[in-house]
């Protein structure tokens, strides 16, 4: 609210809205000060329980991705060990199956094995990120970085699996 001067005895702003939006440049938050805020004087946004809930889901989605990413690095080590001890392609595919199962796990998959809840949380995170200003941009940046880490872990595991097959082909 420091972007503009407010005259409490008239209940109006004495300076124009910096956004110069609409016909009346002296209104605050689209004339809805109970349900909206306009901290910068540029864009009124809805303040509701739903808004706070969406932000919570957005950050919970990031936490879910982080909790799912960290064990992935441990899984790479386990896959390497299993591939080193593999005697045939059946052992390799069992190791790969364990790796992918561990890679795809997250706290939300424990609640909803179909993954629908996880996808919904990621979608909410993305939408809140688009609408949430700088905090939303940080949310989207973290989500993208964690998704990149998760995909890198999967690619490293897949490369290790393919290299095992190539090494067996070279031996023959």
TIMAR-732604 format. One line per field, with one value per residue: residue number from 1; x, y, z of N, C-alpha, C, O in turn. Coordinates in Angstrom, 2 decimals. Each point is the difference from the previous one (the first is absolute). Layout:
<nodes>
i <- (NUM ...);
nc1 <- (X ...);
nc2 <- (Y ...);
nc3 <- (Z ...);
cac1 <- (X ...);
cac2 <- (Y ...);
cac3 <- (Z ...);
cc1 <- (X ...);
cc2 <- (Y ...);
cc3 <- (Z ...);
oc1 <- (X ...);
oc2 <- (Y ...);
oc3 <- (Z ...);
</nodes>
This chain:
<nodes>
i <- (1 2 3 4 5 6 7 8 9 10 11 12 13 14 15 16 17 18 19 20 21 22 23 24 25 26 27 28 29 30 31 32 33 34 35 36 37 38 39 40 41 42 43 44 45 46 47 48 49 50 51 52 53 54 55 56 57 58 59 60 61 62 63 64 65 66 67 68 69 70 71 72 73 74 75 76 77 78 79 80 81 82 83 84 85 86 87 88 89 90 91 92 93 94 95 96 97 98 99 100 101 102 103 104 105 106 107 108 109 110 111 112 113 114 115 116 117 118 119 120 121 122 123 124 125 126 127 128 129 130 131 132 133 134 135 136 137 138 139 140 141 142 143 144 145 146 147 148 149 150 151 152 153 154 155 156 157 158 159 160 161 162 163 164 165 166 167 168 169 170 171 172);
nc1 <- (0.83 1.86 -1.20 -1.21 -0.68 0.38 -1.87 1.34 0.99 1.74 1.79 1.28 -0.06 1.89 0.44 1.09 -1.84 1.34 -1.57 -0.56 -0.37 -0.42 -2.15 -0.45 0.83 -2.20 -0.38 -1.48 1.94 0.57 1.14 2.06 -0.58 -2.16 -0.84 0.07 1.56 0.75 0.77 -0.53 -1.99 0.83 0.23 -1.94 0.55 -0.60 -1.40 1.12 -1.98 -1.74 -0.58 -1.22 -2.23 -1.02 -0.41 -1.87 -2.01 -0.51 -0.66 -2.24 -1.07 -0.05 -1.53 -2.04 -0.30 -0.50 -2.08 -1.22 0.26 -0.78 -2.13 -0.93 0.30 -1.65 -1.83 0.50 -0.04 -2.00 -0.64 0.83 -0.92 -1.93 0.31 0.54 -1.86 -0.30 -1.69 -1.89 -0.57 0.23 2.05 0.75 -0.77 1.16 1.96 -0.02 -0.39 1.72 1.40 -0.55 0.34 2.07 0.63 -0.96 1.69 -2.04 0.77 0.57 2.16 1.15 0.13 1.56 -0.67 -2.11 0.18 -1.87 0.15 1.04 -1.20 -1.35 0.94 0.36 -1.78 -0.60 1.16 -0.64 -1.78 0.28 0.84 -1.57 -1.15 1.56 -0.30 0.61 -1.71 -1.46 0.66 -0.32 -2.04 -0.61 0.64 -1.11 -1.89 0.19 0.29 -1.80 -1.28 0.71 -0.46 -2.05 -0.42 0.63 -1.34 -1.83 0.25 0.05 -1.89 -1.18 0.67 -0.68 -2.07 -0.44 0.45 -1.74 -1.86 0.14 -0.36 -2.16 -0.90 0.45 -1.37 -1.97);
nc2 <- (-1.20 -1.20 -1.68 -0.58 1.82 -0.51 0.15 -0.20 1.99 -0.29 -0.52 1.85 -1.00 0.35 -2.13 1.00 -0.76 -0.91 -1.14 1.49 -0.98 -0.47 -0.41 -1.78 2.01 0.40 -1.16 -0.92 -0.53 1.65 1.45 -0.87 1.96 -0.26 0.52 2.24 -1.05 1.74 -2.10 -1.08 -0.91 -2.03 -0.89 0.48 -0.12 -1.74 1.15 -1.85 -0.60 0.74 2.14 0.49 -0.17 1.71 1.82 -0.05 0.37 2.19 1.19 -0.06 1.43 2.12 0.65 0.43 2.02 1.67 0.22 1.14 2.18 1.02 -0.54 1.83 1.73 0.22 1.14 2.20 1.10 0.72 1.97 1.89 0.70 1.19 2.18 1.26 0.48 1.84 -1.39 0.87 -0.77 -2.21 -0.94 -0.44 -1.80 -1.83 -0.48 -0.93 -2.21 -1.36 -0.49 -1.44 -2.15 -0.84 -0.82 -1.96 -1.01 -0.23 1.86 1.43 -0.32 1.22 2.17 0.93 -2.02 0.66 0.73 -1.23 -1.47 -1.93 -1.57 -1.25 -1.69 -1.86 -1.36 -1.35 -1.91 -1.65 -1.31 -1.61 -1.91 -1.28 -1.32 -1.61 0.61 1.79 0.72 1.36 2.15 1.15 0.87 1.84 1.91 0.78 1.16 2.13 1.56 0.62 1.59 2.11 1.00 0.88 1.98 1.78 0.60 1.20 2.21 1.17 0.49 1.74 2.03 0.61 0.85 2.12 1.49 0.07 1.23 2.18 0.55 0.11 2.00 1.67 -0.19 0.93);
nc3 <- (0.00 -0.04 -0.88 1.83 -1.12 2.17 -1.21 1.82 0.09 -1.40 1.26 0.19 -2.00 1.16 0.47 -1.68 -1.04 1.57 1.13 1.60 2.00 -2.16 0.63 1.30 -0.53 0.29 -1.85 1.43 -0.96 -1.42 1.27 -0.14 0.96 -0.58 -2.00 0.21 -1.24 1.21 0.30 -1.88 0.54 0.36 2.04 -1.03 2.16 -1.29 1.34 -0.62 0.82 -1.23 0.33 1.82 -0.27 -1.06 1.25 1.21 -0.98 -0.19 1.78 0.18 -1.37 0.71 1.52 -0.84 -0.95 1.42 0.82 -1.49 0.50 1.82 0.42 -0.93 1.37 1.49 -0.65 -0.02 1.95 0.72 -0.90 0.86 1.93 -0.03 -0.46 1.77 1.16 -1.29 0.56 0.82 -2.05 0.27 -0.10 -2.08 -1.08 0.60 -0.97 -2.04 -0.07 0.52 -1.70 -1.64 0.54 -0.11 -2.01 -0.48 1.09 0.85 0.99 -1.66 -0.56 1.49 -0.60 -1.35 0.71 0.41 2.11 0.32 1.69 -0.48 -1.10 1.25 1.14 -1.20 -0.22 1.69 0.22 -1.38 0.49 1.55 -0.83 -0.98 1.41 0.04 -2.13 1.22 1.25 -1.00 0.01 1.90 0.36 -1.13 0.98 1.79 -0.37 -0.69 1.59 1.19 -0.93 0.22 1.96 0.31 -0.96 1.23 1.68 -0.48 -0.27 1.90 1.10 -0.77 0.67 2.04 0.10 -0.59 1.62 1.42 -0.48 0.45 2.15 0.60 -0.43 1.44 1.78 -0.52);
cac1 <- (-0.83 0.83 0.12 -0.96 -0.40 -1.39 -0.61 -0.99 -1.25 -0.88 -0.02 0.48 1.39 0.19 0.90 -0.52 0.46 1.13 -0.32 -0.89 -0.91 -1.41 -0.40 0.27 1.37 0.15 -0.56 0.96 -0.30 -1.25 -1.11 -0.32 1.10 -0.20 0.39 1.20 1.09 0.81 1.18 0.91 -0.74 -0.03 -0.90 -0.78 -0.12 -0.98 0.52 -1.02 0.51 0.37 1.30 1.04 0.05 0.71 1.42 0.47 0.13 1.14 1.25 0.01 0.41 1.46 0.54 -0.19 1.01 1.31 0.08 0.12 1.26 1.18 0.33 0.39 1.46 0.34 -0.44 1.02 1.02 -0.55 -0.09 1.37 0.38 -0.77 0.47 1.32 -0.20 -0.98 0.54 -0.66 -0.93 -1.10 0.49 0.05 -1.37 -0.48 0.67 -0.61 -1.34 0.14 0.45 -1.12 -1.00 0.51 0.10 -1.33 -0.66 -0.03 -1.01 -1.37 -0.31 -0.37 -1.41 -0.76 0.90 -0.26 0.77 -0.88 0.16 1.29 -0.15 -0.85 0.81 0.96 -0.75 -0.30 1.27 0.33 -0.96 0.28 1.25 -0.28 -0.78 0.44 1.07 1.37 -0.06 -0.41 1.12 0.93 -0.65 0.16 1.42 0.34 -0.68 0.71 1.33 -0.16 -0.40 1.23 0.81 -0.64 0.21 1.43 0.20 -0.56 0.87 1.24 -0.34 -0.25 1.31 0.71 -0.63 0.39 1.44 0.17 -0.30 1.06 1.18 -0.24 0.07 1.42 0.64 -0.42);
cac2 <- (1.20 1.21 0.53 1.09 0.71 -0.24 1.02 -0.78 0.68 -0.10 -1.39 -0.10 0.29 1.32 -0.17 -0.93 -1.39 -0.06 -0.83 0.79 -1.00 0.34 1.40 0.72 -0.33 0.22 -1.13 -0.96 -1.43 -0.16 0.33 -1.18 -0.07 -1.08 -1.29 0.11 0.86 0.54 0.42 0.81 1.04 -0.36 -1.11 -0.48 -1.45 -0.50 -0.59 -0.88 -1.25 -0.79 0.50 -0.50 -1.45 -0.26 0.22 -1.13 -1.17 0.27 -0.26 -1.42 -0.71 0.14 -0.88 -1.36 -0.24 -0.06 -1.27 -1.03 0.14 -0.33 -1.43 -0.40 -0.11 -1.27 -1.05 -0.18 -0.86 -1.34 -0.57 -0.34 -1.21 -1.13 -0.30 -0.62 -1.39 -0.67 -1.09 -0.05 1.10 -0.06 0.74 1.42 0.53 0.09 1.18 1.18 0.12 0.56 1.39 0.84 0.05 0.94 1.34 0.59 0.14 1.28 -0.12 -0.02 -1.31 -0.89 0.27 -0.21 -0.71 0.29 1.18 1.12 1.02 0.64 0.84 1.13 0.90 0.67 0.96 1.12 0.70 0.76 1.09 0.97 0.64 0.99 1.10 0.38 0.99 -0.49 -1.25 -1.00 -0.27 -0.86 -1.30 -0.66 -0.27 -1.17 -1.16 -0.36 -0.52 -1.34 -0.89 -0.25 -0.96 -1.32 -0.55 -0.34 -1.27 -1.06 -0.15 -0.65 -1.41 -0.63 -0.12 -1.10 -1.24 -0.21 -0.30 -1.40 -0.79 0.23 -0.71 -1.42 -0.17 0.06 -1.22 -1.14);
cac3 <- (0.00 0.03 -1.35 -0.17 1.22 0.33 0.85 0.73 0.30 -1.18 -0.41 -1.37 -0.27 -0.59 -1.14 -1.00 -0.05 -0.93 -1.16 -0.85 -0.54 0.08 -0.13 1.23 0.41 1.43 0.72 0.55 -0.20 -0.76 0.91 0.81 0.97 0.96 -0.57 -0.84 0.43 -1.08 0.75 -0.81 -0.70 -1.42 -0.33 1.13 0.02 0.96 1.23 0.54 0.54 -1.17 -0.45 0.90 -0.18 -1.25 0.25 0.80 -0.89 -0.87 0.73 0.36 -1.21 -0.08 1.03 -0.48 -1.03 0.64 0.73 -1.01 -0.74 0.80 -0.03 -1.34 -0.07 0.66 -0.91 -1.05 0.59 0.11 -1.35 -0.40 0.72 -0.55 -1.36 0.11 0.45 -0.86 -0.81 -1.30 -0.25 0.97 1.16 -0.38 -0.04 1.40 0.58 -0.63 0.56 1.36 -0.15 -0.48 1.07 1.00 -0.61 -0.16 1.30 0.72 1.06 -0.53 -0.59 1.11 0.26 -1.24 -0.91 -1.41 -0.39 -0.34 1.02 -0.26 -1.18 0.37 0.83 -0.88 -0.80 0.90 0.22 -1.20 -0.15 1.05 -0.40 -1.04 0.54 1.33 0.07 0.17 0.77 -0.97 -0.91 0.75 0.06 -1.31 -0.21 0.81 -0.58 -1.22 0.36 0.56 -1.09 -0.76 0.77 -0.07 -1.34 -0.13 0.72 -0.85 -1.17 0.44 0.21 -1.30 -0.66 0.66 -0.46 -1.40 -0.03 0.38 -1.19 -0.99 0.45 -0.26 -1.45 -0.36 0.46 -0.83);
cc1 <- (0.86 0.17 -0.90 -0.33 -1.50 -0.50 -1.15 -1.32 -0.94 -0.14 0.46 1.51 0.10 0.99 -0.58 0.57 1.16 -0.28 -0.85 -1.01 -1.44 -0.25 0.37 1.35 0.23 -0.59 1.14 -0.52 -1.34 -1.24 -0.48 1.07 -0.16 0.54 1.25 1.04 0.76 1.26 0.91 -0.69 -0.12 -1.04 -0.72 -0.11 -0.92 0.71 -1.13 0.69 0.46 1.37 1.14 0.16 0.76 1.50 0.59 0.21 1.20 1.32 0.08 0.42 1.52 0.65 -0.11 1.06 1.38 0.18 0.12 1.34 1.19 0.32 0.44 1.50 0.48 -0.38 1.02 1.11 -0.46 -0.12 1.38 0.48 -0.71 0.46 1.37 -0.12 -0.95 0.67 -0.62 -1.01 -1.18 0.39 0.01 -1.40 -0.63 0.62 -0.61 -1.40 0.03 0.40 -1.17 -1.08 0.44 0.04 -1.36 -0.71 0.08 -1.04 -1.44 -0.34 -0.33 -1.48 -0.85 0.90 -0.21 0.81 -0.87 0.15 1.30 -0.09 -0.84 0.80 1.01 -0.69 -0.35 1.25 0.34 -0.92 0.24 1.29 -0.21 -0.67 0.60 1.13 1.35 0.03 -0.42 1.10 1.04 -0.56 0.18 1.46 0.44 -0.64 0.74 1.37 -0.10 -0.45 1.22 0.90 -0.59 0.21 1.45 0.31 -0.52 0.91 1.32 -0.24 -0.21 1.32 0.80 -0.54 0.44 1.48 0.27 -0.24 1.08 1.27 -0.15 0.06 1.44 0.74 -0.29 0.64);
cc2 <- (1.25 0.62 1.22 0.63 -0.13 1.09 -0.65 0.71 0.02 -1.45 -0.20 0.21 1.37 -0.05 -1.07 -1.40 -0.07 -0.85 0.77 -0.91 0.45 1.49 0.82 -0.43 0.18 -1.15 -0.87 -1.41 -0.20 0.26 -1.22 -0.18 -1.12 -1.32 0.06 0.89 0.46 0.60 0.92 1.15 -0.31 -1.06 -0.46 -1.51 -0.43 -0.63 -0.82 -1.20 -0.88 0.44 -0.51 -1.51 -0.35 0.22 -1.14 -1.23 0.17 -0.33 -1.44 -0.86 0.07 -0.91 -1.46 -0.36 -0.13 -1.34 -1.16 0.03 -0.49 -1.49 -0.49 -0.16 -1.28 -1.17 -0.27 -0.92 -1.44 -0.67 -0.40 -1.28 -1.22 -0.37 -0.67 -1.47 -0.79 -1.07 -0.06 1.14 -0.01 0.77 1.50 0.60 0.07 1.22 1.28 0.23 0.60 1.47 0.90 0.11 0.99 1.43 0.68 0.21 1.44 -0.16 -0.05 -1.33 -1.02 0.15 -0.39 -0.67 0.32 1.20 1.20 1.15 0.78 0.92 1.23 1.01 0.75 1.04 1.22 0.82 0.89 1.20 1.08 0.75 1.07 1.24 0.61 1.01 -0.65 -1.30 -1.15 -0.36 -0.89 -1.42 -0.75 -0.34 -1.24 -1.28 -0.49 -0.60 -1.42 -1.00 -0.34 -1.00 -1.41 -0.64 -0.37 -1.32 -1.16 -0.26 -0.69 -1.49 -0.73 -0.21 -1.14 -1.35 -0.33 -0.36 -1.45 -0.90 0.15 -0.75 -1.51 -0.30 -0.01 -1.28 -1.17 -0.01);
cc3 <- (0.00 -1.38 -0.19 1.34 0.18 0.94 0.78 0.24 -1.21 -0.47 -1.43 -0.06 -0.66 -1.16 -0.93 0.17 -1.00 -1.25 -1.02 -0.71 0.19 -0.11 1.23 0.54 1.49 0.83 0.53 -0.23 -0.69 0.82 0.79 1.08 1.03 -0.55 -0.87 0.66 -1.24 0.61 -0.80 -0.69 -1.48 -0.36 1.26 -0.09 1.13 1.19 0.60 0.61 -1.15 -0.52 0.86 -0.14 -1.28 0.16 0.84 -0.86 -0.92 0.69 0.48 -1.18 -0.17 1.03 -0.41 -1.05 0.61 0.73 -0.98 -0.73 0.78 0.00 -1.37 -0.15 0.66 -0.90 -1.11 0.51 0.10 -1.36 -0.50 0.66 -0.57 -1.40 0.03 0.39 -0.91 -0.85 -1.38 -0.11 0.97 1.26 -0.28 0.03 1.39 0.68 -0.54 0.56 1.40 -0.06 -0.39 1.07 1.09 -0.53 -0.04 1.33 0.49 1.10 -0.54 -0.65 1.07 0.33 -1.21 -1.03 -1.48 -0.49 -0.33 0.98 -0.22 -1.21 0.31 0.83 -0.85 -0.87 0.83 0.24 -1.19 -0.15 1.04 -0.32 -1.04 0.58 1.26 0.09 0.22 0.81 -0.91 -0.97 0.68 0.08 -1.31 -0.28 0.78 -0.56 -1.25 0.32 0.56 -1.06 -0.86 0.71 -0.10 -1.36 -0.24 0.67 -0.84 -1.20 0.36 0.21 -1.30 -0.75 0.61 -0.48 -1.43 -0.10 0.42 -1.21 -1.07 0.39 -0.25 -1.49 -0.47 0.40 -0.94 -1.37);
oc1 <- (-0.56 0.63 0.20 0.19 -0.78 0.69 -1.09 -1.03 -1.21 -0.89 -0.41 0.62 -0.85 0.19 -0.74 1.09 -0.17 0.64 -0.08 -0.22 -0.38 0.89 0.36 0.15 1.14 -0.05 1.14 -1.13 -0.80 -1.05 -1.17 0.71 0.97 0.62 0.47 -0.32 -0.05 0.14 0.62 0.65 -0.44 -0.52 0.62 -0.30 -0.08 0.94 -0.97 1.21 1.01 0.82 1.03 1.11 0.79 0.80 1.12 1.03 0.72 0.84 1.10 0.68 0.63 0.99 0.91 0.56 0.80 1.06 0.63 0.42 0.86 1.16 0.62 0.46 0.97 0.71 0.17 0.46 0.75 0.26 0.16 0.63 0.62 0.04 0.29 0.83 -0.24 1.06 0.65 -0.14 -0.59 -0.80 -0.35 -0.19 -0.81 -0.68 -0.24 -0.38 -0.80 -0.50 -0.21 -0.60 -0.81 -0.28 -0.09 -1.10 1.01 -0.79 -0.84 -1.17 -0.68 -0.66 -1.07 0.69 0.92 0.24 0.54 -0.01 0.02 0.53 0.31 -0.13 0.23 0.56 0.14 -0.04 0.44 0.46 -0.04 0.12 0.66 0.28 -0.50 0.61 0.26 0.83 0.53 0.13 0.56 0.73 0.37 0.28 0.70 0.64 0.20 0.41 0.81 0.43 0.15 0.58 0.73 0.28 0.29 0.76 0.66 0.24 0.50 0.80 0.48 0.20 0.65 0.76 0.38 0.38 0.93 0.76 0.37 0.68 0.96 0.45 0.37 0.94 0.82 -0.26);
oc2 <- (1.10 1.04 0.77 -0.61 0.18 0.37 -0.17 -0.68 0.15 -0.33 -0.95 0.55 0.38 1.00 -0.88 -0.19 0.40 0.21 -0.39 0.10 0.40 0.78 1.17 -1.13 -0.11 0.10 0.08 -0.31 -0.85 -0.58 -0.07 -1.01 -0.33 -0.77 -1.05 0.85 -0.63 1.21 0.89 0.90 0.85 0.00 -0.41 -0.55 0.64 -0.78 0.54 -0.19 -0.71 -0.85 -0.44 -0.53 -0.95 -0.78 -0.43 -0.67 -0.96 -0.69 -0.55 -1.01 -0.98 -0.68 -0.79 -1.09 -0.84 -0.63 -1.01 -1.03 -0.69 -0.36 -1.07 -0.89 -0.62 -1.01 -1.14 -0.88 -0.93 -1.20 -1.06 -0.85 -1.04 -1.19 -0.87 -0.82 -1.18 0.22 -0.44 0.81 1.05 0.75 0.81 1.10 0.89 0.71 0.95 1.15 0.88 0.82 1.05 1.07 0.79 0.95 1.21 0.56 0.68 -0.94 -0.70 -0.39 -0.99 -0.96 -0.59 0.69 -0.18 0.14 1.08 1.17 1.22 1.12 1.09 1.20 1.19 1.07 1.14 1.23 1.14 1.10 1.19 1.20 1.04 1.12 1.01 0.12 -1.10 -0.87 -1.11 -1.15 -0.90 -0.97 -1.18 -1.05 -0.86 -1.05 -1.20 -0.98 -0.86 -1.16 -1.13 -0.87 -0.97 -1.20 -0.99 -0.82 -1.03 -1.15 -0.83 -0.83 -1.12 -1.05 -0.75 -0.94 -1.13 -0.85 -0.62 -0.93 -0.98 -0.56 -0.66 -1.07 -0.79 -0.43 -0.91 -0.89);
oc3 <- (0.02 -0.14 -0.94 1.06 -0.93 0.95 -0.54 0.06 0.18 -0.78 -0.67 0.91 -0.80 -0.69 0.42 0.55 -1.15 -1.04 -1.16 -1.21 1.10 -0.34 -0.12 0.47 0.47 1.22 -0.46 0.37 0.39 -0.27 0.38 -0.02 0.70 0.73 -0.45 0.84 -1.05 0.11 0.57 -0.53 -0.77 -1.11 0.98 -1.06 1.05 -0.16 0.53 -0.15 0.11 -0.37 -0.51 0.07 -0.01 -0.52 -0.24 0.11 -0.28 -0.57 0.11 0.17 -0.41 -0.31 0.23 0.03 -0.42 -0.10 0.31 -0.54 -0.55 -0.20 -0.12 -0.72 -0.44 -0.06 -0.43 -0.72 -0.30 -0.13 -0.60 -0.65 -0.22 -0.34 -0.83 -0.40 0.23 -0.60 -0.95 0.91 0.26 0.56 0.87 0.52 0.27 0.73 0.74 0.25 0.32 0.78 0.62 0.17 0.49 0.73 0.21 0.02 -0.21 -0.02 0.57 0.00 -0.27 0.41 0.15 -0.76 -0.80 -1.20 -0.28 -0.41 0.14 0.03 -0.47 -0.21 0.22 -0.24 -0.46 -0.01 0.18 -0.29 -0.30 0.26 0.04 -0.43 0.49 1.06 -0.48 -0.27 0.11 -0.40 -0.63 -0.14 0.01 -0.58 -0.53 -0.05 -0.17 -0.63 -0.34 0.02 -0.45 -0.64 -0.18 -0.10 -0.67 -0.52 -0.11 -0.36 -0.75 -0.43 -0.17 -0.62 -0.72 -0.24 -0.29 -0.80 -0.51 -0.27 -0.64 -0.86 -0.39 -0.40 -0.87 -0.68 -0.13 -0.80);
</nodes>
